[in-house]
Amino acid sequence: MTTKENTSNEQYLSTYENDFNEYTHSTTTTMTFGFGALTDQMSHQFFQFAAFTFYYAVVGIDLFWLAPSYILFAVWDSINDPIIGALSDRTQSKFGRRRFWVLLSLIPFALMNFLIFFPPRFWPIPIESDGWNTAYMVLIICLYDLFYTMFSANQTALFPEMFKSERERGRANRIKNTMTIVGILIGFALPSFLINPMAADTNTPPDIAERIPIEYRQVALLIAIITLVMGYLFFHLGMKEDPAEMTKPEEMPGMWQSLKETMKNKAFLIFITANMLNWFVFKLLTAVISLYGIWVLGIEKGDFTLTLMLLVALLVAAATFPLMEWMGKKFDMRIGFIISDSIWILSLIPFWFFNNNSQDWAILAMAFVGIGLSGAMYYVDILIGRVIDEDEVKTGKRRQGSFYGVNSLINRYSTILVVLVIMVVLSGYGWSDYVLGVQEGENIGNLQLGLRVLMSIANIAGILLVISLLIIFPLHGERWRNVQKALIKRRLEESK
């Protein structure tokens, strides 16, 4: 090839690279894409917040039935993500790959949000048997998780497909994560404000007790309607797939082969371990914040201050997404993640020293926790996008579903880790006191120490492990630039 031809190709490639890094989707499309994350997190938050309480305290199923039921559900929950992700990668239809699964799941997904809270005990002809109500619960929550996974796995897998450059992913992720927080707040706020009380006790008047299951169903119906409306807007306006860019099913490896190849990707294994620990910190924080507020800060049960602490962190997280976007562009996304995690560590140190005179200071500290949480939410999809981009360069296949499916599987272990850490810490520092319900002055210091360890030391240890893994995460610098160049050349060849 002549020098003139080389110069012409370089100029064309440079022009294509500039076009590649421009925004290819309108603000409206990007905003409605975020409705998928809103729908996902709203439903999931409501399920996590209300389902167990409903079946234990309202339906009245004994723990003897509930414990094995939730173990069975956890097993199902852990295996359907990678299976559906891999199946999604091999799908070909007139609606596309991801859009097909979202359309297929949308109506049953919305319906399951309601049916979870309509067990046989509350049918027109009630069935009081614990066995039948437990069987219904297991069936319905497994069906819920099936349709939730079909929706969730495909809305997350579409992100790196639709938003191809890191610049565009940055803008889209800022909007998407803002919608995520809106969804979390809706899923948390609706049952908190519309179901009162969440469960009856011996002092609850009979007429109020009879209203409780009705209020659960009313909120569930409202969640189902919002799921259907927002999910449809996401499908109709926010999901864009180009059939010409899809890898043909016959060119994809088999499902198990694809999963095996995914698990051999070193950069992916490093990142999903970091992400699992990232979720561990978030879940541990939300699990112990109420107990910490009650026993260490002296906040009364039911006081709005407990809700306010978490609310402040979420609102600050949403407000600082533009800061995360700026840091990612300025220093690299991986470095931005490390910086935000470092701020998160600093924000958790004061929780070791707080006492019952520190409520205002704790709320202020939660604002800085929100900065760390913002980074923990913002950078994940962008960095997993790097792994998927490099895999595409190496294999010529687009396997977002497989990567996101395995990522979801590994994230499930963060919940197990949270339970284990809480049990280990509180077994030595006040678990029996908490279970027995200590009164002020009766071994309260032991329980306070355990909660300080969980709120500060355990969370800081988790974040330090995340930072250590991000330091060795290899997709940055020259290696990442080479991936970007190779990906741009691949896009250029496809466009000819």
Order of alpha helices (4+ residues) and beta strands (2+ residues): alpha-alpha-alpha-alpha-alpha-alpha-alpha-alpha-alpha-alpha-alpha-alpha-alpha-alpha-alpha-alpha-alpha-alpha
